[in-house]
Amino acid sequence: MTTQHFDQRQLARRWNVSPRTLERWRWQKDGPSYVKIGGRVCYRLEDVEAYESARLHIVSPGSASPTREQP
């Protein structure tokens, strides 16, 4: 089984954020889980998708603000 990985630059491009933002999130213990091998940071696709899903907000009809989807 092959696991797809993103490097910091690829994930930053996917989310349209700065690579420095991802660095700051790691330093603050925020953001998705990551793997560090030989000083190189990688993000597994499954961890990225889990992080995205955990932050999914659904806008309900007639609602003034979005609500967070409960797992």
C-alpha positions as CSV (number, residue, x, y, z in Angstrom):
1,M,0.0,0.0,0.0
2,T,1.4,3.4,-1.0
3,T,0.7,6.5,1.1
4,Q,0.7,9.8,-0.6
5,H,2.7,12.6,1.0
6,F,2.9,16.4,0.6
7,D,5.9,18.4,1.4
8,Q,5.4,21.8,3.0
9,R,5.4,23.7,-0.3
10,Q,2.8,21.4,-1.9
11,L,0.5,21.6,1.1
12,A,0.9,25.4,1.2
13,R,-0.1,25.5,-2.5
14,R,-3.1,23.2,-1.8
15,W,-4.4,25.5,0.9
16,N,-3.3,28.8,-0.6
17,V,-1.2,29.7,2.5
18,S,2.4,30.5,3.0
19,P,4.9,27.7,3.8
20,R,5.8,29.9,6.8
21,T,2.2,29.6,8.0
22,L,2.7,25.8,8.1
23,E,6.0,26.2,10.0
24,R,4.3,28.5,12.5
25,W,1.4,26.0,13.0
26,R,3.9,23.2,13.7
27,W,5.8,25.4,16.2
28,Q,2.4,26.3,17.9
29,K,1.4,22.5,17.9
30,D,-1.5,23.4,15.5
31,G,-2.2,22.2,12.0
32,P,-2.3,18.7,10.6
33,S,-0.1,15.8,11.9
34,Y,3.2,15.5,10.1
35,V,6.0,13.1,9.7
36,K,9.6,14.2,10.1
37,I,12.3,12.0,8.5
38,G,15.9,13.2,8.4
39,G,14.9,16.8,9.0
40,R,12.3,16.7,6.2
41,V,8.7,17.4,7.0
42,C,6.0,15.5,5.2
43,Y,2.2,15.5,5.5
44,R,0.3,12.3,4.8
45,L,-2.8,12.7,2.6
46,E,-5.0,11.0,5.2
47,D,-3.9,13.4,7.9
48,V,-4.5,16.4,5.6
49,E,-8.0,15.2,4.7
50,A,-8.8,14.5,8.4
51,Y,-7.7,18.0,9.4
52,E,-9.8,19.5,6.6
53,S,-12.8,17.4,7.6
54,A,-12.5,18.4,11.3
55,R,-12.8,22.0,10.2
56,L,-15.7,21.6,7.9
57,H,-18.5,24.2,8.5
58,I,-22.0,23.8,7.0
59,V,-24.2,26.8,6.3
60,S,-27.7,25.9,7.2
61,P,-30.6,27.6,5.3
62,G,-31.9,30.5,7.3
63,S,-28.9,30.4,9.6
64,A,-27.0,33.6,10.3
65,S,-23.7,31.8,10.7
66,P,-22.2,28.5,9.6
67,T,-22.3,25.6,12.0
68,R,-19.6,23.0,12.4
69,E,-20.4,19.5,11.2
70,Q,-20.3,17.0,14.1
71,P,-18.6,13.7,13.3
